[in-house]
């Protein structure tokens, strides 16, 4: 988890975790999967905007991860492709 004393705000945490979860997925690729503009996805990645709950669920489905991971509450990505 993100340390409580850290200087990252919730937008920064989400942006950082989203960039990790996207891996090599392009902004345009993700925006098409979640039916949203690339501009909005770019704003998420820059920490300028947070998604709605509905959009967060779409992002998680598209990237095979969990809201708790993207929001910094859990370090487990929820992906089944992780190595033991």
Secondary structure, 3 states (H helix, E strand, C coil): CCCCCCCCCHHHHHHHHHHHHHCCCCHHHHHHHCCCCHHHHHHHHCCCCCCCHHHHHHHHHHHCCCHHHHCCCCCCCCCCCCCC
